[in-house]
């Protein structure tokens, strides 16, 4: 049978999702834990790889197995073999044509900035600290120019392996909540470092160092060399994956970090 899992993790001490030689990654830990429950080797396919230091509120994976276990056993059994910074939230049986990656209609990320004079100690590595004042309204106006289908080459990492740079940005918002500036982005898919590169540009615009129009100019240029900095990974969260209605998975609510 094929099973889908929702997984959350704190990416601080990981080199990323994907299995890597000589580095701590999340994928091999999940596969090891599931293999223990199945008493047989298990390989998983994820909805979207995350980089070193990036967190996930609900990464979605699927795997195939001949082992007969309850969904509760897959969830609690896997968690018994996972470190404290990785947790399976839920398990659901799915049809054989479900694919965590290729069945996805959209993916959503959230970037969180602590905008205050002093750094955030309690949420170190969970938010990005910016001591200079940010104008969230300017950032929101700039972000709006990215909506729709575009060539996002200016926001693509040099080592990006995607076959083409065209993506459809379905939603982007920049909202201030007290000392936090929260950026939500949803697209059909993302390029490598795309969200962090967008945030890097928004930070410069928010600080007043660049005009609002700079975002649309960079988008039109299709040249990463003209773009801004890549924002740090610690403030980035893989929030959720949207699938066709036939696959109804639990929704995840993200709580505001305390103490920032």
C-alpha positions in Angstrom: 0.0 0.0 0.0 1.0 3.6 -0.4 1.0 5.9 2.6 1.4 9.7 2.9 2.9 11.4 5.9 2.9 15.0 7.2 6.2 15.8 8.8 7.4 18.9 10.7 11.0 19.6 11.5 13.3 22.3 12.9 15.9 22.6 10.2 18.5 24.4 12.4 20.9 21.5 12.8 20.3 19.9 9.4 22.1 20.3 6.1 18.7 20.1 4.4 16.1 17.5 3.6 17.9 15.4 1.0 20.3 12.6 1.9 23.9 13.7 1.8 27.2 12.1 2.4 29.0 13.2 5.6 26.1 15.6 6.6 23.1 15.4 8.8 19.9 15.4 6.7 16.2 14.7 7.4 15.4 12.2 4.7 17.6 9.4 5.9 16.3 9.8 9.5 12.7 9.5 8.3 13.5 6.5 6.1 15.4 4.8 9.0 12.5 5.4 11.4 9.9 4.1 8.9 12.1 1.1 8.1 12.1 0.2 11.8 8.3 0.3 11.9 7.9 -1.7 8.7 10.7 -4.1 9.6 11.9 -3.6 6.0 13.7 -0.9 4.0 11.5 2.2 3.2 12.2 5.0 0.8 10.3 8.2 0.7 9.4 10.8 -1.9 8.9 14.4 -0.7 6.8 17.3 -1.9 9.7 19.7 -2.0 13.3 19.6 -0.8 14.4 22.2 1.8 17.8 23.7 2.2 20.1 23.7 5.3 18.5 25.6 8.2 15.1 25.8 6.6 12.1 24.5 8.7 8.9 22.7 7.8 5.5 22.9 9.4 4.1 20.2 7.1 6.4 18.5 4.6 4.5 15.8 2.8 6.1 12.5 1.8 4.8 9.2 0.4 6.2 5.7 0.6 5.2 2.2 -0.5 5.2 -0.8 1.8 3.9 -4.4 2.2 3.9 -4.0 6.0 0.4 -3.9 7.5 0.3 -1.3 10.3 -2.3 1.1 11.5 -1.9 4.8 10.7 -1.4 5.4 14.4 1.4 2.9 14.4 3.1 4.6 11.5 2.9 7.9 13.3 3.8 7.0 16.8 6.2 4.2 15.8 8.2 6.5 13.5 8.3 9.3 16.1 9.8 6.8 18.6 12.8 6.4 16.3 13.1 10.1 15.3 15.2 12.8 17.0 13.3 15.5 18.9 13.7 18.0 16.0 11.7 15.9 13.6 8.1 14.7 14.1 5.5 12.8 12.0 2.2 14.8 12.4 -0.1 12.4 10.6 -0.3 9.4 8.3 -3.0 8.6 5.7 -3.4 5.8 3.2 -3.5 7.0 -0.4 -4.1 5.5 -3.8 -1.3 4.3 -5.9 -1.5 7.3 -8.3 -0.8 9.8 -5.5 2.7 11.2 -5.6 3.9 13.7 -2.9 5.8 15.7 -5.5 4.0 15.4 -8.8 0.4 15.4 -7.4 1.0 18.8 -5.8 -0.9 21.8 -7.2 0.9 24.4 -5.1 3.4 24.9 -2.3 3.4 27.6 0.4 6.3 29.1 2.3 6.4 31.7 5.1 9.3 33.9 6.0 9.5 35.5 9.4 11.5 38.6 10.3 12.0 39.9 13.8 12.2 43.7 13.2 13.4 45.2 16.5 16.6 46.8 17.8 17.8 43.7 19.6 18.2 40.1 18.4 15.7 37.4 19.3 17.3 35.0 21.7 14.4 32.6 22.4 13.8 32.2 18.6 17.4 32.3 17.4 17.6 30.5 14.1 13.7 30.5 13.9 13.4 34.1 12.6 15.7 36.4 10.8 16.6 39.5 12.7 16.6 42.9 11.1 17.5 45.8 13.5 16.7 48.6 10.9 13.1 49.7 10.5 11.2 48.0 7.8 8.3 49.6 5.9 6.0 46.6 5.4 3.6 48.5 3.2 6.4 49.4 0.7 7.4 45.7 0.8 3.9 44.6 0.0 3.6 47.0 -2.9 6.8 45.7 -4.3 5.9 42.0 -3.8 2.6 42.5 -5.7 4.5 42.9 -9.0 5.6 39.2 -8.8 2.1 37.8 -9.0 1.3 35.6 -12.0 3.4 33.6 -14.3 6.9 34.9 -14.9 10.5 34.0 -15.7 12.0 34.2 -12.2 15.7 33.9 -13.3 16.6 37.0 -11.3 15.6 35.1 -8.1 17.1 31.7 -9.0 20.2 30.3 -7.3 23.2 29.9 -9.6 23.2 26.1 -9.0 19.4 25.7 -9.5 18.8 22.5 -11.5 15.2 23.2 -12.6 14.6 22.7 -16.3 13.1 26.2 -16.7 12.7 29.3 -14.6 9.0 30.0 -15.3 6.8 29.7 -12.2 3.3 30.9 -11.3 3.1 32.9 -8.1 -0.4 32.6 -6.8 -0.2 34.6 -3.7 2.3 36.8 -1.8 1.7 39.0 1.2 3.8 41.1 3.6 2.2 41.8 6.9 3.5 43.5 10.1 2.4 41.9 13.4 3.9 43.9 16.2 7.7 43.3 15.9 7.3 40.6 13.3 7.2 41.1 9.5 5.7 38.0 8.0 6.0 37.2 4.3 3.7 34.5 2.8 4.3 33.1 -0.7 2.4 30.5 -2.6 3.3 29.2 -6.1 2.8 26.1 -8.2 6.5 25.4 -7.6 9.7 27.2 -6.5 13.2 27.6 -7.9 16.2 27.0 -5.7 16.5 29.9 -3.2 13.6 31.6 -4.9 11.8 32.7 -1.7 15.0 33.7 0.1 16.1 35.8 -2.9 12.7 37.5 -3.1 13.0 38.3 0.6 16.5 39.7 0.2 15.1 42.2 -2.3 12.2 43.0 -0.1 14.5 43.7 2.8 16.4 46.4 0.8 13.1 47.9 -0.3 11.7 47.8 3.2 14.8 49.6 4.6 14.3 52.4 2.0 17.6 51.5 0.2 15.8 50.7 -3.1 12.6 52.0 -4.7 9.5 49.9 -4.8 9.9 49.6 -8.6 13.2 47.8 -8.2 11.4 44.5 -7.8 9.6 44.7 -11.1 12.8 45.9 -12.8 14.7 42.8 -11.5 11.9 40.5 -12.6 12.1 41.9 -16.1 15.9 41.7 -16.2 15.9 37.9 -15.8 19.5 38.2 -14.4 20.4 36.9 -11.0 23.6 39.0 -11.0 21.5 42.1 -10.7 19.5 40.8 -7.7 19.8 41.4 -4.1 21.2 39.3 -1.2 19.9 35.8 -0.4 18.1 36.1 3.0 19.2 33.7 5.8 17.5 30.3 5.9 16.5 30.4 9.6 13.4 32.6 9.0 12.0 30.3 6.2 9.2 27.7 6.8 7.8 25.2 4.3 4.2 25.7 5.4 1.9 23.4 3.4 1.3 21.6 0.1 -2.0 21.8 -1.9 -3.3 18.7 -3.5 -6.4 17.8 -5.5 -9.5 17.5 -3.4 -9.5 13.7 -3.5 -6.5 13.9 -1.2 -7.8 15.5 1.9 -5.0 15.9 4.4 -5.0 17.7 7.8 -4.4 21.4 7.6 -1.7 23.0 9.7 -2.0 26.2 11.6 1.2 28.1 12.3 1.5 29.7 15.7 3.2 33.1 16.2 6.6 32.6 17.8 6.5 33.7 21.5 9.0 36.2 22.8 9.7 38.1 19.6 
